């Protein structure tokens, strides 16, 4: 993989984790320590300060043996070809193994269903995973089968040409029919498990929203992500005073309408195919749990 630096003075490890989607800073430092990164043809240390025009080459190491158990799952594949697939993830399914949840993740299911047909860019715990959605968010998730597809899709995520649209039910009624939230998001200063809108620091985060339908005390909305920060829609809606129904982390602490997980569904993905460059649009109908809540709201008037 080859990247071109556009600014002076940025640490090389920071540049790598900001330029390669879903690459953590520790993973970037590991690549540097292994000699897998060169700047202008020369090995460089993690604290190297980049210069505009620097050519950064990343040589990914051979994938490690994956110590994750393949698990048979009933995965719904919304789209598939030789380069990628799009999974329609049910709510409640964790995307990849992590501390506290090593088994029964989407990755376990992917390994059973597709085995070695997954890219290795994100390492042994996240093979093929280009982007993530929360455990209790349902909907579409792109998975790369090879490093070409992974690199191109990650680039589209970074330059916002991979479009992701969600539907949600939020608490309260919007006065406007549409709007945009442009508010940086970072780690919550006192609760490291949560994210928050930051007055200083944080990463740029932009969410466009529009009203689909209004109900008594609730609103059905559509959101389009311009950026992809952790918990972005959940944080932005709570910031507006309209937390997502069922989101007990950023919203009301007690379940409402019998819904104890958030009503948030990734309903469409639109991107340029990594090999052909042709547009691909994948859509997903609202799942049963979401439909049941809408039916309750219809009856409430």
C-alpha positions in Angstrom: 0.0 0.0 0.0 1.3 3.5 -0.9 0.3 6.7 0.7 1.2 10.3 0.0 1.6 12.8 3.0 -0.2 16.0 2.5 1.0 18.0 5.6 4.2 18.6 7.6 5.0 17.8 11.2 2.7 14.8 11.9 4.1 11.8 13.7 4.3 8.8 11.4 2.3 6.4 13.6 -0.4 9.0 13.9 -0.4 9.6 10.1 -0.8 5.8 9.6 -3.7 5.2 11.9 -5.5 8.3 10.5 -4.9 7.3 6.9 -5.7 3.6 7.1 -9.3 2.9 8.2 -9.6 0.9 11.4 -5.9 0.7 12.0 -5.2 1.5 15.7 -2.2 3.5 16.8 -0.7 0.4 18.5 -1.2 -1.6 15.3 0.6 1.2 13.4 3.4 1.1 15.8 3.7 -2.7 15.5 4.1 -2.3 11.8 6.8 0.3 12.2 8.6 -1.9 14.8 8.5 -4.8 12.4 10.1 -2.7 9.6 7.0 -2.9 7.5 6.9 0.9 6.8 9.2 2.9 4.6 9.3 6.6 3.9 10.7 7.6 0.6 12.2 4.1 0.4 13.9 4.2 3.8 12.8 2.6 7.1 11.4 5.1 9.5 10.7 5.2 13.2 7.2 5.9 14.7 8.2 9.4 15.9 9.4 10.5 12.4 7.7 13.8 11.5 6.2 13.6 8.1 6.7 16.2 5.3 4.3 17.1 2.6 5.0 14.9 -0.4 6.6 12.0 1.5 5.8 8.7 0.0 4.9 6.1 2.7 5.0 2.5 1.7 3.3 -0.2 3.9 4.3 -3.8 3.4 1.7 -5.9 5.3 3.2 -8.9 7.1 1.9 -12.4 6.4 -1.3 -13.0 8.3 -0.8 -14.7 11.7 -2.5 -18.0 12.4 -5.9 -17.0 13.6 -6.8 -18.3 17.0 -10.5 -17.7 16.6 -12.9 -20.6 16.4 -15.0 -20.8 13.2 -18.6 -21.0 14.2 -21.6 -22.0 12.1 -24.1 -19.2 11.9 -27.1 -18.3 9.8 -25.6 -15.2 8.2 -27.7 -13.2 5.8 -25.6 -12.2 2.8 -27.1 -9.2 1.0 -24.4 -9.0 -1.7 -21.4 -11.0 -2.7 -18.8 -11.3 -5.5 -15.2 -12.4 -5.8 -13.9 -9.3 -4.0 -16.3 -8.5 -1.2 -19.6 -9.4 0.5 -22.1 -7.3 2.4 -23.6 -8.9 5.5 -27.0 -7.9 6.9 -26.1 -8.1 10.6 -28.8 -8.8 13.2 -28.9 -6.7 16.3 -27.2 -8.4 19.3 -24.3 -9.8 17.2 -20.8 -8.5 18.1 -18.7 -7.8 15.0 -15.3 -9.1 16.0 -13.6 -10.7 19.0 -12.3 -8.4 21.8 -11.7 -8.5 25.5 -14.8 -9.8 27.2 -16.3 -11.3 24.1 -14.1 -13.8 22.2 -16.7 -16.1 20.7 -19.9 -16.0 18.8 -19.0 -12.9 16.9 -19.6 -12.1 13.2 -15.9 -12.9 12.6 -16.4 -16.4 14.0 -19.3 -16.9 11.5 -17.4 -15.4 8.6 -14.5 -17.7 9.2 -16.8 -20.7 9.1 -18.6 -19.5 6.0 -15.7 -18.1 3.9 -12.5 -19.4 5.7 -9.4 -18.0 4.1 -11.4 -15.8 1.6 -11.0 -12.7 3.8 -8.4 -9.9 3.7 -5.7 -9.8 6.3 -5.1 -6.0 6.6 -6.8 -5.7 10.0 -5.0 -8.5 11.6 -6.0 -11.8 13.1 -9.0 -10.6 15.1 -10.7 -8.6 12.3 -10.1 -10.4 9.0 -12.0 -8.7 6.2 -13.7 -6.1 8.5 -13.6 -2.8 6.7 -15.9 -0.9 9.1 -18.0 -1.8 12.2 -21.5 -1.3 13.5 -22.5 -1.6 17.2 -23.6 -4.9 18.7 -27.1 -3.6 19.1 -27.3 -1.9 15.7 -28.7 -4.0 12.9 -28.0 -3.7 9.2 -25.4 -3.7 6.4 -21.7 -4.2 6.9 -19.0 -4.5 4.1 -16.5 -7.3 4.3 -13.4 -7.5 2.0 -12.2 -10.8 0.6 -8.8 -9.5 -0.5 -6.4 -6.7 0.4 -7.2 -4.8 -2.9 -10.8 -4.6 -2.0 -10.0 -3.7 1.6 -7.6 -0.9 0.7 -10.0 0.6 -1.9 -13.1 0.4 0.4 -11.1 1.9 3.3 -10.0 4.8 1.1 -13.6 5.4 0.1 -14.5 5.5 3.8 -11.8 8.1 4.4 -12.8 10.4 1.5 -16.5 9.9 2.3 -17.4 8.4 -1.1 -18.7 5.2 0.6 -22.1 6.3 1.6 -23.9 4.8 4.7 -27.5 5.5 5.5 -29.3 4.5 8.6 -32.9 4.7 9.9 -33.6 5.3 13.6 -36.4 6.1 16.0 -35.6 8.9 18.3 -37.3 10.3 21.4 -39.1 13.6 21.1 -40.2 15.6 18.0 -38.0 17.5 15.7 -39.3 20.9 14.7 -37.3 20.9 11.5 -37.7 18.4 8.6 -33.9 18.0 8.1 -30.6 19.2 9.4 -26.9 18.5 9.9 -24.9 17.9 13.1 -21.3 19.0 12.7 -19.8 18.3 16.2 -16.4 16.6 16.9 -16.6 13.3 18.9 -14.0 11.9 21.2 -13.6 9.6 24.2 -15.7 10.8 27.2 -13.4 12.5 29.7 -14.7 10.5 32.7 -16.2 7.4 31.2 -13.8 5.7 28.8 -16.5 3.3 27.6 -18.6 6.2 26.2 -18.0 8.8 23.5 -19.0 12.4 23.7 -19.2 15.7 21.7 -16.0 17.6 22.5 -15.6 21.3 22.8 -11.9 20.9 22.3 -10.1 18.0 20.6 -12.1 15.1 19.2 -12.3 14.1 15.6 -14.5 15.7 13.0 -18.0 14.1 12.9 -20.8 15.0 10.6 -24.3 13.5 10.5 -27.0 14.5 8.0 -30.6 13.7 9.1 -34.1 14.0 7.8 -37.6 13.2 9.2 -39.4 10.2 7.7 -42.5 10.3 10.1 -43.6 12.0 13.3 -45.4 10.2 16.1 -46.6 11.1 19.6 -43.4 11.6 21.5 -41.1 10.0 18.9 -39.7 10.6 15.4 -38.7 8.2 12.7 -35.6 9.6 10.9 -33.0 8.8 8.3 -29.3 9.6 8.9 -26.5 9.7 6.4 -23.0 9.5 7.8 -20.4 11.8 6.3 -17.8 10.5 8.8 -17.7 7.3 10.8 -16.8 7.9 14.4 -17.6 5.3 17.1 -21.3 5.6 18.2 -21.6 8.7 16.0 -25.4 8.7 15.3 -26.1 7.8 18.9 -23.9 10.6 20.3 -25.1 13.2 17.8 -28.8 12.5 18.4 -28.3 12.6 22.2 -26.5 15.9 21.7 -29.5 17.3 19.9 -31.7 16.2 22.8 -33.3 13.4 20.8 -31.6 10.2 21.9 -32.3 7.0 20.0 -35.2 4.9 21.4 -33.8 2.1 23.5 -30.3 3.5 23.9 -29.8 3.3 27.6 -26.1 4.4 27.3 -26.7 7.8 25.7 -30.5 8.2 26.2 -33.2 7.3 28.7 -32.0 4.8 31.4 -35.4 3.0 31.5 -36.7 1.0 28.5 -39.6 2.6 26.6 -42.2 0.9 24.5 -40.7 -2.5 25.5 -37.6 -1.6 23.5 -34.4 -2.2 25.5 -31.9 -1.9 22.7 -31.5 1.0 20.3 -33.8 1.3 17.2 -31.0 1.9 14.7 -30.6 0.1 11.4 -28.0 0.4 8.7 -30.3 0.3 5.7 -28.0 1.1 2.7 -24.5 1.0 1.5 -23.4 2.8 -1.7 -19.8 2.5 -3.0 -17.7 2.2 -6.1 -16.7 -1.4 -6.7 -13.0 -1.8 -5.8 -12.1 -3.6 -9.0 -14.5 -2.2 -11.7 -15.2 1.2 -10.3 -18.9 0.8 -11.1 -21.4 2.0 -8.5 -22.9 -0.6 -6.1 -26.0 0.0 -4.0 -27.0 -2.5 -1.4 -30.2 -2.0 0.6 -31.8 -3.7 3.6 -35.5 -3.6 4.6 -36.3 -2.7 8.2 -36.0 -5.8 10.5 -39.0 -7.2 12.5 -38.0 -5.5 15.8 -38.0 -2.1 14.1 -41.3 -2.7 12.3 -43.0 -3.7 15.6 -42.0 -0.5 17.2 -43.4 1.5 14.2 -46.7 -0.4 14.5 -46.9 0.5 18.2 -46.3 4.1 17.4 -49.0 4.0 14.6 -51.5 2.8 17.2 -50.6 5.5 19.6 -51.4 8.1 17.0 
